[in-house]
Amino acid sequence: MRHAPYELAAEFDRRLGDPSDAGRLFSHARCAALDDREEFPQEICRELDVLGLPAHYVPTEHGGTLRSYEEAVQLMRAVARRDLTVAIAHGKTFLGAVSVWVGGDRDQADALGAEIAGGTIVSWGLTEREHGSDLLAGEVLAERVADGYRVSGEKWLINNGTRGHLVCLLARTARDAGPRSFGILLVDKRKLDPASYRTLPAERLHGIRGADISGIAFADAAVPGTALVGPEGGGVEIVLKSLQLTRTLCASLSLGAADHALRLGTDYALRRENYGSLLIDLPQSRRLLALSYADLLLAEAVTVVASRGIHALTGELGVISAATKFFVPNLVEQAVKRLAKLMGSRALLVGDTHEHGRFQKVQRDHRIVGIFDGNSVVNLHSLVNQFPLLAKSYRRGTVDAAGLTAATTLTDPLPEFDRDRLTLLARGGCSVVQALPAGVAELTALVARGEVPESLERTAIGLKLAADELLAAIAAQRPAAVDVPAEAFDLAERYTACFAAAAAIQLWLRNRATVVDGPAGALWRSGLWLEAALTRLLGRLRPARPDGTDDVFERLVEPLVAQHEAGQLLSLLPYQQQEARR
């Protein structure tokens, strides 16, 4: 199967060349050297500009080439696979612009699209030093004057806060408390009086050392009224809707990190000998690899469904984006830690001793992904706030059948993204989770026909029972806006695992007859990747239960090695990598 978003990313990857070639601009060697010097990857970002990546941050209706957010996810995954610092530094322009795509008028969006296509860098000014993710406590003030606004205050820990030409700024437009006291201003720093603002020094970081994570302070800066995005007082709503897109796209950063780490781990296991045997032949090493492979494939399945859901299940993104943003970075974090055990001391080395110190770099760099655009607590809290809707909709079995089919069937065209369908609360719940009972019933029917093993059915039924128990517990929770009990966060975390299970089941059911060839085809036949993923999830939902039999994970090793040896991405779908085999 040739899936268009993967084909697009593979072609972009090809144009970047082999990252193991030190002569290439975007090479592993150069990225390691920049990291050692804590230097911004300016030349690499410029190459991405030349290759046209900024146009993929701009929807086609505003002059760009962004046709689907699934494409954007796979393109950014390809960049993150090479280097997370570069992906975060360059991709921030999309995050900075998304408030205009969601809340701006046509003229604003067209003008910004032209700017971005021309190389203009956009940052997103949300957080403040004293308030962090508490956006309603923000103190940056945009005071109304005759010809626009006077802006004062400081935004801190802003990606490209110094290098950005434009900053999409959340500012208080009224001194009253409440969510309707904020607006979004698209501030052009190039047109400000230089005396009215200053950029703050970039902070030194443990990971993504070369990124420009700095800030900006305004002192009565004159900003024209035309800079207002959407209605005055609509700033928080626009930001929260925009975060539904950016949180979903953040999963691409985690996938890229997982791709990089698992390739390093697999290559090491195939070449390193211990006690007279290759690591790949030692049972514990094989298991560590297989578990990490299963986690990567599960993270990929969730991300594919979520990114397609931006188009097909737009009104449910309040749940989908929060679940994805919590689940995928946390799952990848665990997989990378597991691979570090496999790598041993090589996971800690820097410099040229082993692979330019790439493993320790990707491990450091990825830790920040879980914090971007809402940390784990913020995303779980968002789910807790929707518990009554989730419980009611699961009990009723409410499913947007057409939307779910489009989100999970890779051969189906996606509908156009309609920003007007974005809502702060998913009033119909989450179709993906609510379709779990029906998905398990389909699997049971396939077992009866002998098309999948009984072990897959047993695992799926166990997950369905766990989901039933979980949703009953969620229904029994008493709503609490402020003093949310710790138990509610635990339930929300378990809900994300149910979401992942349901997404994986639907993706496999809708595409099992399509992906049949090559090493990836072996993953789909008899539901191999699905059984491994569900076994991992059942272990999360019922921790007292053993983490499945060794059999399913042992069966994963063969397609893992086959994909690696064929130079393919370790993935659910075919994708030829550019990095040379050793």
N, C-alpha and C positions, 0 to 999 in steps of 0.2 A: 504493500500500500504506500502510495506517495501522497503524503498529507501536505497541503499547500503551505501552512505556516512553518512546518519543519523544513520544507524545501527552500523557502525564502531565507530562513536563518542559515541553512547549510550553504547557500550561495553567498551570503554575506560573509560567513566564516571563510569560505574559499578565497574571497577577495582580500581578506586580511592576511592570508598565508599561514604557513606552518609556525606556530608559536615556539617550537623548539629550535627554530633557526634564529640564532642570536643576531643575524644580520637584518631581521625583520624589525620594523618599528615597534609593533605590538607583540613583543616576544616575552617569554618567561624571564629571560636574563635581564632585559631592560626594566621590566616591572619590579624585579627583585632589587635592582640597583636604585631605582627611584624610591622604593620603600625604605631602603637603608639610609637614604639621604633625607627622608621625609619630604620629598619633593613632589609637587603637583604634576600629574602626567599631561602636561600641556601639549606636547607634540603628538601623543597618541590620541588625545581628544580632537586635535586638529585633523588627524587622519580620518577619524570617524565622521567628522564634518564633511570632509572631501568625498567620502564614500556615500554620503547622503543619509546618514542615520537620523539627523534632526528632523527630516521630513516625515519620518515615521512616528514622530511625536505629535504630528499635526493631523487631525481628521481630514479626510478627503474633501469634505464640504467647505473646509477653510483653506484649501490650497495645498494640503499635504498628501501623504501616501498612506496614512493610517486607515486601513480598511476594516480591520478587526483588532480587538484588544488581545485576541489569541496570538496574532502575528507579533504584536508588540512584546508580549511575554517571551516568545521564543527568540526574538532578536536580542532582547536584553539578557536572556539566559546565555546566549552565545557569547556576549561580551563578558558577562560575569564569570563564565567558565574559564576565561583567560585571566581575568583580574577583577576582583570585586571593587578595588579602589577606582578603577577606570569606569566601571559600570555605574557606581554611585555618583561619581563626579560628573559624568556626562548625562546620565539619565535624570538627574535632578531637574533639568529643564522641563521634562514632561510633567513632573510633580508640580513645578512652579506654575505651569500653564493650565493645569487641569481645572482650576477654579473658573477660568475664562471659558473653557469648553462647556462647563456645567452651568455657569450662571451669567456669562456675558452675552451682549447682544451681537448680532451678526457682524457689524462693522468692527467691533472690538476684536472678535475672534479672527476675522480675516486679516486684520492688521497685525495681530500677534503671530498668526501663522506665517505671514511673510517675513516677519522679524526672525523667527526661529529658523526658518528655511535658510536665511542668510547668515546664520551663525550666532545670533543673539542668545545670550545665556540668561535664563530666568530662574530666580530662586523663590522660595516659599517662606515668608516670614510669619510663622505661627507662634513659636514658643518664646517665653521670657525667662530670665534668670531665676526669678523668685517664684514662678508659677508652673513651670514645666508643662505637662499636658493638660493642666486646668485652664482651658481656653477662656472660660467665662470670668476668670480672675485677671485677664490681661489688662495692662495699664497703658499701653501705647495709645495715645489719644489723637484722633483726627477731628479737629474742631472746625465746624462749618464757618466759612467767611464768604464774602460776596463773590469771589471768583473761584471758590473751590474749598480747599481744606488747608489747615496748618497742622502738621504732624509733629508730635514730640514723643519721645520715649525710646526704649531699647528692645530690640529682638536679639536673642542669643542662641547659640548652637544652631546656626542656620547654614545648611549646605550651600556652598557658593555664595555666602553672604558678602564676601569681599569681591569675588570675581564676577558675580552676576551683574548684568547691565540693567535688568528689570527685577523688581521684587514684588511679588503678589502678597500684599500685606493685610493681615487681619488686624484691624484697629477699632478702638472704641469710638463710636460716632455719637454716643450719648453718655452722659455721666450716670444715668440710672443703672441699677442692677438688672440683670436678665439677659437672655439670649438675643433679644431684639435691639440691643444697644451696640451692635458691632456691624461694621461694613468691611468690604474687600476693596482695597485700592491697588491698582496696577501702577506702581511707582517707577518712573523712568529715572534712574540715578543720573543718567547723562544730562538730564535737563534740570536737575536741582542746583540751587546755589551751593557751591562747594563748602561754604561756611555753615550750611544748615544740616549737614550730616557728616558722620565719620564711620568708617568701618572698624570693627573690633578685631584684635589679633586672632588668627586661627589658633584653636586649642590643640595642644599636643594630645595624641590619641594612642591607645594600645594597638588598635587595628586601623585599617585604612589610613595609614600614617600620612600619606601625601594629600589627602582630601582637604578641601577648604571648608572646614567646619568652624565658622567664625560668627560674626554678627554685625549688626548695624544699629547706630544710635542716631536719632533724629532730634534736631533742636529747632522747632518752629519752622519746619520745612514746608515751603509752598508747593502744594500739589493741586493741579487743575481738577475741576469737577468732573471732567470727562474720564478721569482715572477710576471713577467708581464702577465696580463690577456688580451688576444686579442692583436690587433696591437697597437703599440705606436701611440698615437694620436686618438685612438678610445675610450678613456675613457668616454667622455661625452655621446657618442651615446650608449655605453653599459649601463651606469647608467640610461639614459632616458628610454631605453627599459626595464630594470630591474624594474624600478618604475611602469611600467604598470602592472607588476605582484604584487608587494608589495602593491600598492595602492588598488588594488582589495581585497587582503587578509586583509587589515586593516579593512574592513567592518566586519570581524568576531569579532573584538574587540568590535565594537559598538553593534553588535547583542548580544554578551555575556552580555554587560552592560544592555541592554534593557531587556533581559531575567530576569536578577537578580532584576532590579528595579520593573518590572511589577509583578513579583512573590511576592515581598514584599508588593507592593501596593494592590494586590488582596487579599492576606492573611489578611492584615490589615482591608480591607473593609468588609471581611466576618466575622471578629471577633469583630470589634469595634462598640460600640453603641453610638449614639448621639441623643439626644432628643427622647429617647425611641425607636429608630429604628436602625437597623444595617446600616452602611454606604452604603452597597451594595444596600439597598432598597431606598436610597435617590436619587432623580433624578440627582442632580448635581454631586454626587459621581459616579453614574453609567456612566454619560456622560464622566467624566474625565478618568475613566477606559477604556471605549469603544474607545475613541479617541486614547488613548495610545496603546491599543491593535491593532487598525487599523494601526497605524503608525509602530508598530513592524512587523506586517504581511507584510506590504508594503516594509519595509526595508529588510525583509527576502526574498521576491520575487525578488527584485532588485539584492540582493547578490547572490542568486542561479543562476540567469540568467548570471550575470557578471562572476561568477567563472567558469561556464560551457563555457562561451564565450572565456575564455583563450584558450581552446582547439578548439572550433568550429568556432570562429570569431576572430582569432588571429590577422589578419591584421587590425581589427577595434578597437583594445584595446586602441589606443591613445585617442579615444573618450570614450569608455566604462569605462576604468579605471578612467579617470578624472571625469566623471559624477558620478560614484559610490562613489569615494572618497569624493566628495563634498556632495552628496545628503544624503548618509546613516548616517555619523556621525552627520550632522546637524539635520536631522530628529529625530534621537535618543536623541540628546541633548534637543530638544524641548519636547519630550515625557517624559524624566526624570524630567525636570522642572515642567511639568504638574502634574506628580505623586507626586512631592514634595508638591504641594498644597493639594493634597488628604491626604498625610501623616501628614501635619501640623507640630507641634513641633517635632514629631518623626523623621522627615526627618533631623533634626539638631543634634540629640542626639549622643553622643559617649559613648564608654564603654559598660557596661553590662545592662544599663537601658532599652534599647530596641534593641534587635537583634544585639548586639555587635556593634552598630553604623554603620551597613552595608549600610544603604541608603546614609548617608552623604559621606561615603567612595566611593561608586560607582559613586556618582555625582561628587566628586572631581577628581577621577581617570579618568573618561571618557573625561574630558575637553581636555586632551592632544591628544586624538586620531585624532582630526581634524587638528592637527599641524604636526603629523608624516608624513614623506614621501611626503611633499608638502602640504602647508596649503590651505585654501579655495581660496585665491586670486590666488595662483599658479595654482590650478586646473581649475579655471574659465578662467584664462588667456590662458591656454592650449587649452580650447574649443574655445575661441575667435580667436586664431590663425588659427583654422580650419573652421571658419565660411564660407568661400567661398565654400569649399568642402561639408560642411553639407547642405548648401542651394541648391547647384546644384544637389546633390544626392537625396534630398527630392523632388525637382521639377520633377526629372526624375523617381522617384519611384524605384531607384536601390536597390535591395535586394539580398543578398546571401541566397537563399531559403534553400539550404541544410544545411548551417551553422546555420541559424536561427532555423530551425527545431531541429537540434541536441542540440543547446543551451537551448531550451525551453521544450523539450520533455523528461521527467525524465526517461522514460522506454527505451530510445534510448541510445546505448553505445556511449561514447565520443571518438572522434579520438585522436590519440596520439598528445601530444603537440609538435609542430614544431617551435623551436626558430627562424628558418630562415624566418618564415612568419611574425615576428614582424617588424613593421615599425614605424617610428617616426610620420608620418601623415597618417590618415585613408583616403586614396585617394578615396575609394568607399563610404565615409560617414559612417553612422551607420545604419545597416540593421534593428535593433530593432525599431528605430524611423521611418525609412522609410516604415516599414510595418504597421504603425499605421492606415492609412486609410483602408487597407485590413482587419486588425483586427476588426475595428469598423463595417465594412460591414458584417463580420461573426457574430458579436453579433446581428446586426439588423436582420439577417436571423433567428437566434435562437429565437428572440422575436416573429417573425412572426409565428414560429412553437409553441409558447407558452412555451418554455423551460426556459426562463429567464424573469424577470419582465421588464416592459416598463421603469421603473425608471432607470434601468441599461443602457438601450439603450439611454435614454435622456442624462445621464451623460457622456457616451462615445462619443456621437455626440458633446456635448459641448466641450469636450477635443480635439476632432479632429479639430473643428473650431478654438479653441485657438491655436492649433499647427500650423494650416495653417497660421494664422495671425502672429505667432511668427517667423516662417521660412521666411515669406515675409519680416519682419523687419530685420531679420538676413541677408537676401540677399541684403538689402539696405544699410547695414553697410559698410563704407569705411575702408579697411584694415589699421591698424596702429600698427607698430611693437613696439613702445615705449610709446608714449602718448595715451594710450588706454582710450577712454572716459568712464565715469562711466556707461553710458547707455549700453555699450557693456557687461559689467559685469552683469548687470541686465538681459540682454537677455540670457547670458550664464547660469545664475542661473535658469531661466525659462525653458531653454532647458533641464536641468537635470530633471525637473519635467515631461517634455514630455517623456524623456527617461524612467523614472520610470513608467509612465502610460502605455507606449507601452510594456515594459517588463512584467508588471502585466497582461495585456490583453493576451499576447502570452502564458504566463505560465498557465493561467487559461484555455484558449482554448485547449491547447495541453494535459492537464492532468485532465480535469474536470470529465472524465468518469473513471478515475483510482483511485482517492482518494474518496472513498465512505463510508467507515466504521468508526465507533467510533466518538468521539467528533470532530476530524478534518474533517470528512466527511461532517458534518453540515456546515462547512465553505465554502465548494466547491459547495454544492447543490444550484442551482438557482443563483450562482455567488455572494453569500453573502459577502465574504471577498473582492472580486473584486469591488463590488459596493461601499463598504465602503472606499476602497483605492482610487478609482477614484473620489469619492466625496471629499475626503481630497485634492486631487491634483487639482481638478477644483477650489476649494477654493483658492489655491495658485496662479493659473494662472489667475484667474479673481477675485481679492480680493474684488471687490464691490458686488460680488454675495454671498448670504448667504451660509454658509458651509454645505449645504445639509439639508435634513429633519432629524429630530431626529429619525425617524423610522429605518433607516438602522443601526444606531449606537445602538439603543435600542435592535435590533435583534442580535447584536454581543455579548451582555452580557451573554446570555444563553450558547453558546459554550465556552466562556471564563471561566465561572464558572465550566462547565462540564470538561474541560481539567484540570483545577486546582484541582478539587475534585478527579479526577482520577489519580492524581500524574503525569500527562503528562506535557511536555514542552508546553508552550503557543506558538503554532507554526502552520504552514500550514500543517505539516506532523506529523504522530505519532512518539512519542519519549518518552519513559518512563524515568522519572527522578529518581535520587537516593535519593534525599532529602526526609526524612520521612514527612508524613502528620501530621498536629497537631490535 
